């Protein structure tokens, strides 16, 4: 899949020129004429690189760069400034705003391509390192570091754009007994199987993370509380069918689920990350206390689904 470059410039001629100059690089080039359009496209499309005009109509490129770098959804997208100025102070301001490079108009074709290639090469390595750093070695799922970043992004989207988000905390029942009775290699096998089962029950846009020990966290994007309960039941029933034969015994696996969602809170008070996690954790505790292998949700709002 080709890497994606988003050009934000108020000149149609510049966009046409970029298409011609960058054609040999076989990139997917996106175009935005206005600052707000460019910011929206950067959030929604997550390009690998932004080429940003220093002087846009109605808003400076420096301000747009600041907005990109202060938004968790776009902070990791590299920015190259396109500028007609060779003033050193402006270049320094661009670097201070978070840009990694600049290209002076009119473009020298070979220089433009070289700078874009270098930025995209760095971005590819950074993505690879970030992916490796955010993967749990045992289960292959996303790890706690990824969870912390992703839940922050989802709650920021909920706050700014009134999007729904749900969090399901999952804890394997009696996992210590499995480890003590059959040994840690079997426990590791159980963790891997549980992770695979949870991941197979959700969409690719959702995130299943190993939260720690025998606990998992499932982030459901644009899903409210009622739908989250249905997804949790799908996961619970799938896990209940998991079984392992060890030392002549059949080892069954169940888990308890704690569910919370942004629409479980008053509509005038979008929850913080801490509030959403605490709410799911409290529901998980209720599920454990009331018998395990069940789903609980803590909410003061009516949900069209039976809760614990």
C-alpha positions as CSV (number, residue, x, y, z in Angstrom):
1,X,0.0,0.0,0.0
2,X,1.5,3.4,-1.0
3,X,2.2,5.9,1.7
4,X,-0.1,8.9,1.9
5,X,0.8,12.6,1.7
6,X,-1.7,15.4,2.6
7,X,-1.0,18.7,0.9
8,X,-2.6,21.8,2.6
9,X,-2.2,24.8,0.4
10,X,-4.5,27.5,-0.8
11,X,-3.1,27.5,-4.3
12,X,-4.5,25.1,-6.9
13,X,-1.3,25.6,-9.0
14,X,0.8,24.3,-6.1
15,X,-1.4,21.2,-5.8
16,X,-1.0,20.5,-9.5
17,X,2.7,21.0,-9.3
18,X,3.0,18.6,-6.3
19,X,1.1,16.0,-8.3
20,X,3.6,16.3,-11.1
21,X,6.7,16.6,-9.1
22,X,5.8,13.6,-6.7
23,X,4.4,11.3,-9.3
24,X,7.6,9.3,-9.6
25,X,7.4,8.5,-5.9
26,X,4.1,6.5,-6.4
27,X,2.5,8.1,-3.4
28,X,-1.2,8.7,-2.6
29,X,-1.5,12.4,-2.5
30,X,-4.5,14.1,-0.8
31,X,-5.4,17.8,-1.3
32,X,-6.9,20.4,1.0
33,X,-7.3,24.1,0.0
34,X,-8.4,25.4,3.4
35,X,-6.9,25.0,6.9
36,X,-10.0,23.6,8.5
37,X,-10.4,21.1,5.7
38,X,-6.8,20.0,6.1
39,X,-7.1,19.6,9.9
40,X,-10.2,17.5,9.4
41,X,-8.6,15.3,6.7
42,X,-5.5,14.9,8.9
43,X,-7.6,13.6,11.8
44,X,-9.8,11.3,9.8
45,X,-7.4,10.0,7.2
46,X,-4.2,9.8,9.2
47,X,-1.7,10.6,6.4
48,X,2.0,9.6,6.7
49,X,3.1,13.2,5.9
50,X,1.6,16.7,5.7
51,X,3.0,19.3,3.3
52,X,1.8,22.5,4.8
53,X,1.8,26.0,3.3
54,X,3.3,28.6,5.6
55,X,0.8,31.3,4.6
56,X,-2.8,30.1,4.2
57,X,-5.8,32.3,3.7
58,X,-7.4,33.1,7.0
59,X,-5.0,31.1,9.1
60,X,-1.2,30.8,9.3
61,X,0.6,27.6,8.6
62,X,2.3,28.0,12.0
63,X,-1.1,27.9,13.7
64,X,-2.2,24.9,11.8
65,X,1.0,23.1,12.7
66,X,0.5,23.9,16.4
67,X,-3.0,22.5,16.2
68,X,-1.7,19.3,14.5
69,X,1.0,18.8,17.1
70,X,-1.3,19.5,20.1
71,X,-4.0,17.0,19.0
72,X,-3.4,13.4,20.2
73,X,-4.9,12.1,16.9
74,X,-2.4,14.0,14.7
75,X,0.7,14.6,16.9
76,X,2.8,11.9,15.3
77,X,2.2,13.0,11.7
78,X,5.4,14.7,10.4
79,X,5.0,18.1,8.8
80,X,7.1,19.7,6.1
81,X,6.5,23.4,5.5
82,X,6.1,24.8,2.0
83,X,7.3,28.4,2.0
84,X,8.2,31.1,-0.4
85,X,10.3,32.8,2.2
86,X,14.0,32.1,2.8
87,X,14.0,34.2,6.1
88,X,15.9,32.3,8.8
89,X,13.6,33.4,11.6
90,X,10.5,32.0,9.8
91,X,12.3,28.6,9.3
92,X,13.2,28.6,13.0
93,X,9.6,29.4,14.0
94,X,8.5,26.5,11.7
95,X,10.8,24.0,13.5
96,X,9.7,25.3,16.9
97,X,6.1,24.7,15.9
98,X,6.9,21.0,15.3
99,X,7.8,20.8,11.6
100,X,10.6,18.4,10.7
101,X,11.7,20.1,7.4
102,X,10.8,22.8,4.9
103,X,10.9,23.2,1.1
104,X,11.2,26.6,-0.5
105,X,9.0,27.5,-3.4
106,X,9.4,27.3,-6.4
107,X,10.3,23.6,-5.8
108,X,13.5,22.1,-7.2
109,X,12.0,18.7,-8.2
110,X,14.9,16.5,-7.0
111,X,15.2,18.3,-3.6
112,X,11.4,18.1,-3.0
113,X,11.4,14.4,-3.7
114,X,14.4,13.8,-1.6
115,X,13.0,15.6,1.4
116,X,9.6,13.8,1.1
117,X,11.4,10.4,0.8
118,X,13.5,11.1,3.9
119,X,10.4,12.2,5.9
120,X,8.4,9.1,4.9
121,X,11.3,6.8,5.5
122,X,11.6,8.2,9.1
123,X,7.9,7.9,9.6
124,X,7.9,4.2,8.4
125,X,10.7,3.4,10.9
126,X,8.9,5.3,13.7
127,X,5.6,3.4,13.0
128,X,7.5,0.1,13.1
129,X,9.2,0.9,16.4
130,X,5.9,2.2,17.9
131,X,4.1,-0.9,16.8
132,X,6.7,-3.2,18.3
133,X,6.7,-1.2,21.5
134,X,2.9,-1.4,21.8
135,X,2.5,-5.2,21.3
136,X,2.2,-7.7,24.1
137,X,4.9,-10.4,23.5
138,X,2.9,-13.3,24.9
139,X,-0.6,-12.8,23.3
140,X,0.3,-10.6,20.3
141,X,-2.4,-8.2,21.4
142,X,-1.9,-4.5,22.0
143,X,-0.3,-3.7,25.3
144,X,-1.0,-1.3,28.2
145,X,1.0,1.5,26.5
146,X,-1.2,1.3,23.4
147,X,-4.3,1.2,25.6
148,X,-3.3,4.4,27.4
149,X,-2.8,6.2,24.1
150,X,-5.8,4.8,22.3
151,X,-8.3,5.4,25.2
152,X,-7.1,9.0,25.4
153,X,-7.7,9.5,21.7
154,X,-11.2,8.0,21.9
155,X,-12.2,10.1,24.9
156,X,-10.9,13.3,23.2
157,X,-13.0,12.4,20.2
158,X,-16.0,11.8,22.5
159,X,-15.5,15.2,24.1
160,X,-14.9,17.2,20.9
161,X,-17.2,15.5,18.5
162,X,-19.8,13.8,20.7
163,X,-18.8,10.4,19.5
164,X,-19.7,7.3,21.5
165,X,-17.1,5.0,23.0
166,X,-17.3,2.0,25.3
167,X,-14.8,0.2,27.5
168,X,-15.0,-3.5,28.5
169,X,-12.7,-4.9,31.1
170,X,-12.3,-8.6,31.1
171,X,-10.8,-10.7,33.9
172,X,-10.2,-14.5,33.5
173,X,-12.0,-16.4,36.4
174,X,-9.9,-18.5,38.8
175,X,-6.7,-18.0,36.7
176,X,-4.4,-18.5,39.7
177,X,-5.9,-21.9,40.1
178,X,-5.0,-22.8,36.5
179,X,-1.4,-21.7,37.0
180,X,-1.1,-23.4,40.4
181,X,-2.6,-26.7,39.1
182,X,-1.3,-27.0,35.6
183,X,1.7,-24.7,35.6
184,X,2.5,-21.4,33.9
185,X,3.0,-22.9,30.3
186,X,-0.7,-23.9,30.4
187,X,-1.6,-20.5,31.9
188,X,0.2,-18.8,29.0
189,X,-1.7,-21.0,26.5
190,X,-4.9,-19.9,28.2
191,X,-4.0,-16.2,27.9
192,X,-3.2,-16.6,24.3
193,X,-6.4,-18.4,23.6
194,X,-8.5,-15.9,25.5
195,X,-6.8,-13.1,23.6
196,X,-7.5,-14.7,20.2
197,X,-11.2,-15.3,21.2
198,X,-11.7,-11.7,22.3
199,X,-10.1,-10.3,19.2
200,X,-12.3,-12.5,16.9
201,X,-15.4,-11.2,18.5
202,X,-14.9,-7.5,17.7
203,X,-14.3,-5.3,14.6
204,X,-11.0,-4.3,13.3
205,X,-11.7,-0.7,14.3
206,X,-12.0,-1.8,17.9
207,X,-8.9,-2.6,20.1
208,X,-8.3,-5.6,22.3
209,X,-5.4,-5.0,24.7
210,X,-3.7,-7.0,27.4
211,X,-4.4,-4.7,30.4
212,X,-2.1,-6.6,32.8
213,X,-1.8,-10.2,34.2
214,X,-5.0,-12.1,33.3
215,X,-7.0,-8.9,32.6
216,X,-7.9,-7.5,29.2
217,X,-9.4,-4.3,28.0
218,X,-11.6,-3.9,24.9
219,X,-12.1,-0.4,23.5
220,X,-15.2,-0.2,21.3
221,X,-15.2,2.8,18.9
222,X,-18.5,4.6,18.4
223,X,-20.4,2.1,20.4
224,X,-22.8,3.0,23.2
225,X,-23.6,1.1,26.3
226,X,-26.5,-1.1,25.0
227,X,-24.5,-2.3,22.0
228,X,-21.4,-2.8,24.2
229,X,-23.3,-5.2,26.4
230,X,-24.2,-7.3,23.3
231,X,-20.6,-7.4,22.3
232,X,-19.6,-8.4,25.8
233,X,-22.1,-11.2,25.8
234,X,-20.7,-12.4,22.5
235,X,-17.2,-12.5,24.0
236,X,-18.4,-14.1,27.2
237,X,-20.3,-16.9,25.5
238,X,-17.4,-17.6,23.1
239,X,-14.9,-17.9,26.0
240,X,-17.3,-20.3,27.8
241,X,-16.8,-22.8,25.0
242,X,-13.0,-22.7,25.4
243,X,-11.5,-25.8,27.0
244,X,-8.1,-27.5,27.3
245,X,-7.3,-31.0,28.3
246,X,-4.3,-31.2,30.7
247,X,-3.1,-34.0,32.9
248,X,-6.3,-35.9,32.1
249,X,-8.5,-33.1,33.2
250,X,-10.7,-30.7,31.2
251,X,-9.7,-27.1,31.9
252,X,-12.6,-24.8,31.1
253,X,-12.2,-21.0,30.8
254,X,-14.7,-18.3,31.8
255,X,-14.3,-14.6,32.4
256,X,-16.1,-11.7,34.1
257,X,-16.8,-8.5,32.3
258,X,-17.2,-4.9,33.4
259,X,-18.8,-2.5,30.9
260,X,-19.0,1.3,30.8
261,X,-19.7,3.7,28.0
262,X,-19.8,7.5,27.4
263,X,-23.6,7.4,27.2
264,X,-23.8,5.9,30.6
265,X,-22.9,9.3,31.9
266,X,-25.1,12.4,31.9
267,X,-25.1,14.0,28.4
268,X,-23.7,17.3,29.7
269,X,-20.7,15.6,31.3
270,X,-18.4,13.6,29.0
271,X,-16.4,11.3,31.3
272,X,-12.6,11.5,31.7
273,X,-10.4,8.5,30.9
274,X,-10.1,7.9,34.6
275,X,-13.9,8.0,35.1
276,X,-14.5,5.6,32.3
277,X,-11.9,3.1,33.5
278,X,-13.0,3.4,37.1
279,X,-16.6,2.8,36.0
280,X,-15.7,-0.4,34.1
281,X,-13.5,-1.5,36.9
282,X,-16.3,-1.1,39.4
283,X,-18.6,-3.1,37.1
284,X,-16.0,-5.8,36.8
285,X,-15.7,-6.0,40.6
286,X,-19.5,-6.4,40.8
287,X,-19.4,-9.3,38.2
288,X,-16.7,-11.1,40.3
289,X,-18.5,-10.6,43.5
290,X,-21.9,-11.8,42.2
291,X,-20.6,-15.1,40.9
292,X,-18.2,-14.6,37.9
293,X,-18.8,-15.6,34.3
294,X,-21.1,-12.7,33.8
295,X,-21.4,-9.1,32.6
296,X,-22.1,-6.0,34.8
297,X,-22.5,-2.4,33.9
298,X,-22.5,0.5,36.4
299,X,-24.9,3.2,35.1
300,X,-27.6,5.5,36.4
301,X,-29.1,5.8,33.0
302,X,-31.7,3.4,31.5
303,X,-30.1,0.9,29.1
304,X,-32.3,-1.4,27.0
305,X,-30.4,-4.5,28.0
306,X,-30.4,-6.4,31.3
307,X,-27.4,-5.5,33.5
308,X,-25.9,-7.3,36.4
